[in-house]
Amino acid sequence: MPNIKKILSALFERYPNPTIELRFSNPLELLVATILSAQATDKKVNEITEVLFKKYKTPKDYADADLSGLENDIKSINFYKNKAKMIKGCCQRIIDDFGGNIPNTVQALTSLPGIGRKTANVILANAFNIDAIAVDTHVLRVSNRLGLVKEKNPDKVEQILMDIVPKGEWARFCKALTLHGRYTCKALKPDCNNCCLSTECEFYRG
């Protein structure tokens, strides 16, 4: 098993203040952005939300929106019809079940249409500053390559990492690992020669 203390030390030296690249100013904006981000780049989502967030400011704005109008507002992103339905459904449920406030627990967030554990944990960690481990494609890939886990199920990886990584570092760890996976430990061409984690990496040693 790789040394988690050494991994955290090297990771945080490389990414001292890691942040997600989706732009948002409140929990609702992050919820909408994460729905839009499925199988899309953060850059593309940010282009859309720059305009979208000026038009829709509350859950009621989205819930009351004409579906075809909302689709038109996000039509440049893939799966825009499904995403428009999901955003409307989420916001209506937020109004009906949570009084118009974005909930701040995994259980409550995952009760919303289309919100899984990863999205819920992204919202908790970044909008509410609650320690959570969000297993996106980068965290899944890099944690397996390092040898921290040997598991492809994101929910199982989340549980394993919760046991390995000190709780106070969960959110910071995941944000740093996502950046590392996006820019260094890439899916097709990992830049192992310039990797701050190579000395602790099973993939590199193999």
Sequence and secondary structure as in RCSB ss.txt:
>XXXX:A:sequence
MPNIKKILSALFERYPNPTIELRFSNPLELLVATILSAQATDKKVNEITEVLFKKYKTPKDYADADLSGLENDIK
SINFYKNKAKMIKGCCQRIIDDFGGNIPNTVQALTSLPGIGRKTANVILANAFNIDAIAVDTHVLRVSNRLGLVK
EKNPDKVEQILMDIVPKGEWARFCKALTLHGRYTCKALKPDCNNCCLSTECEFYRG
>XXXX:A:secstr
   HHHHHHHHHHHSSS   SS  SSHHHHHHHHHHTTTS HHHHHHHHHHHHHH  SHHHHHTS HHHHHHHTT
TSTTHHHHHHHHHHHHHHHHHHHTT    SHHHHTTSTT  HHHHHHHHHHHS        HHHHHHHHHHTS  
   HHHHHHHHHHHS GGGHHHHHHHHHHHHHHTS SSS  GGG TTGGG HHHH 
